[in-house]
Amino acid sequence: MGHFRLHDSIQEENYHYLVFDLVTGGELFEDIVAREFYSEADASHCIQQILESVNHCHQNGVVHRDLKPENLLLASKAKGAAVKLADFGLAIEVQGDHQAWFGFAGTPGYLSPEVLKKEPYGKSVDIWACGVILYILLVGYPPFWDEDQHRLYSQIKAGAYDYPSPEWDTVTPEAKNLINQMLTVNPNKRITAAEALKHPWICQRERVASVVHRQETVDCLKKFNARRKLKGAILTTMLATRNFSSKLIT
């Protein structure tokens, strides 16, 4: 199963240790740009593994709430290693298909419209994030993007994305159809993980998905990865500076 398993929990006076699976393959997105060949069919296989993990979580009443490239890791460095979902720090438990306002949680570019509108939400927030991830897997850049967070959130709430030429011209209609069903603004009409796994682009991959190498996607993904790392480094520095400043004040 493509998620971290908890093996042990150790409680000490001031610390609580959780022992999970050891994963050594690094991030999925970093592995993709290092491959010699990457096709739409490969993207289909990647999202299938992610959806299988998400479906397992949902069947057990768990909503991840922070699906993003940084939390998609590979079990090992071996070719074809399994994709693992990581970082359940924002995960919540829900009963069935119950929806409620569980608080604002997630990463800006992957947040669903209902979270941004502060409406009741549930498992479907994970599917929205999967739609964003699938879009990136196919062309190397996200469906929603703006340096200004207010404008970014406006795009997401409106579901304002498209498939620009020429990069999307070589993507099959079936792949776009699955993305459309994942990035449906109304969460009640959004496809579920179980339904997505039955989509022709997933379960009939050999017949439907293109096997042409997508070099442009790999090139764009390299730039996307670099931006992610830079933003992460800046955020880490800002947090460290803030913590240091607060210690000086106290």
N, C-alpha and C positions, 0 to 999 in steps of 0.2 A: 504494500500500500504506500502511496506517495506522500506520506506526511511523517513528521518526526514522532517516534514512539517514546513515551516516557517510561524509563526503565526503573528509576528509583527516585525517592524523595528523602532528603536528609535534613533534619532540623537541628540547628545548634542555637546557642543562646542569642547571638546577634545576626545569624545568617540562616538562610533556607536554600539548600542546594537541590537543583533538579537535574537528573541525569538522563539525557536524551541520546538518540542515535548519533553516532559519529558520521558526519558527511564530509567528504574530502574533495569533491569534484568542483567546488566553486559555484559561481552563479551561472545559470542556464544561458543568459544573454551573452556573457563573456565567452562561453563555450561555442556558441553559434558563430561568432565572428572569427573564431580560430579554426573553424572547419574548412575543408577544401571544397565541400559541396553543400549547398543548402537550397532546398526547394519548398514550394507550397505544401507538398506532401509531408515534408519534415515539420513544417509549422503545424500541420494538422495533427501529427503525432505528438508534438509538444503540448498543444492545447488539450488533446485527449487525456494525457496523463494528469494535467492540472485539473481538468473537469472531473476526472475519476476521484481525485483526492477531495475536491470540493463537494462532490456528491456524497462521499463517505461521511464527511463532516456534517453535511445537512441532514443525512439520514439519522445521525446521532444527536441532532439538535444543536449543532455548533455552527456559529457564523464567524468567519475569520475576521472580517472587517478591514483588513489591511493587505489585500493581495496586490502585489507589485513586483517588478523584476528582482529587487533586492531580496525578496522572500521566496524566490524560486531557485532552489539549489540542486546540485547533482550529487547522487549518492557516492560516486567515485569518479576517478579520472578516466575510467575505461570507456571505450566507444559504446554509445548506446546506453549509458548509465541512466537509471531511473531518476525522474524529476521529483523532488521532495518539497512540500510546503513547509516553510519555516516561520518562526516568530508569531506565536499565538498570543502575544501580550495584550492585544486589543480584542481578542475573541470573546464572544458572549454565548450563553446558552439560551435557546428559545424552545417553546413548546409548539410542536407542529409547525403550522404556517402562521403562527401568531406574529403580529406586527405591533410595534410600540415605538415611542421615542426613547432610544437607549443612549442618547447623547451623541455629540459630534465626535467622530473618530475616523481616522484614515489618513491617506496621503492625497494632497490636492488634486493631481491629475487623474486620480482613480476613484474619486468620490462620486457617488450616484446622485442624480437630481433630487431624490427624496431626502437624502441626508442634508444636502445644501439648503433645501426648503424647510428643513427641520420638521418633516412630516414623519409619521410612523413608518418604520421600515423593518425588514427581516432578512431572510436568506438571499433575496434577490439582489442585495447590494454587492454580494460576491460575484454574481453573474455579470453585473455591469462592469466590474473591475476586470473580469475575464474577457469581456468584449474589448476593452481598452488594450489589454495585453495581446489579444489576438491581432488586433489592428497593427500594433507595433511589430509583432512577429512577421507580418506579411510585407511591410514596407520600411520598417526601421525608424519610424517616427510616430508620435501619438495622434489620435483623432482630435484631441482638444489641446490647444497650446496658446498661451499668451504670457508674456512677462508680467503683465498686470493681473494679479489674482482675481480682482473683481470681474474683469472681462473674461477670464478663464472660467469662473464660476457661472457667468451668464451663458457662455457657450454650452456648458454641461447641462444646466437647467433646461435649456431650449433643445438639447439634443442636436446641436448645430455642428455636424461633421459632414464631410463629403469624401469622394474618391477621385482625387485629381489625377489628370494625365501628366506624364505618360506612365508613371509607376504602377497605377492601378489598372491600366489597360490589359496587362498580362495576368491579372488575378481572375480566377474563375468566378462566375456568377454565384455559384454555390457557397463559396467562401464569404462573399459579400452578404449573401442572404443570412448566413449564421451570425455575422457581426450585427446586422440590422436587428435580428431577434434578440441579441444580447444587449444592444444599446437602444432598447425601447424605453422611452421616458417613463411611461406608466408601468410601475413595478408589477402590477397585477396582470399585465399582458406580456411581460418579459418571459422569455424561455427559461425553464429550470435546468439545473445541471443534468438531471436524468434525461430530459427531453433533448438537450444539446448533444448528449452522447449517442442519440439515435439519429442525429442529423446526417443526411447522406455524405456531406463533406468529411464527416468523422468516421462513420461506420462503413462507408463505401469508398474509402480513401483511394484505393488502388485504381478504381474506375473513374473517380470524379476529380481528384486533386492533380494539379499540374506537377510534373517532375522536372521541369526546366530549372536550371541553376539561377538563383536570384542574386547576382553580384551587386546590383544597386541597393538591394535591401541590406546586404552585409555591410556595404560602405556607409549607408545611413545609420545603421545600428552601431557602428564603431563611434560615430559622432555623438549619437544619443547616449551611449555608455559613458563617453568622456564627459558630457554635460552632467550626467547623473552623479558621477564621481566628484566633479568639481563642486556641485551644489551641496553634496554631502559633506565635503571637506570644509566648505565655508560655514555650514550649519554647525558642525562640530567645533570649529574655532570660535564661533559666536557664543555657543553654549559654555565652552571652557572659559572664555573671557568673562561672561556673565557670572559664572560660579566663582571665579577668582575675585571679581569685584565685590560680590556679596560677602565673601569671607573677609575682605579688607574693611568693609563697612562695619561688620559685626565684631 
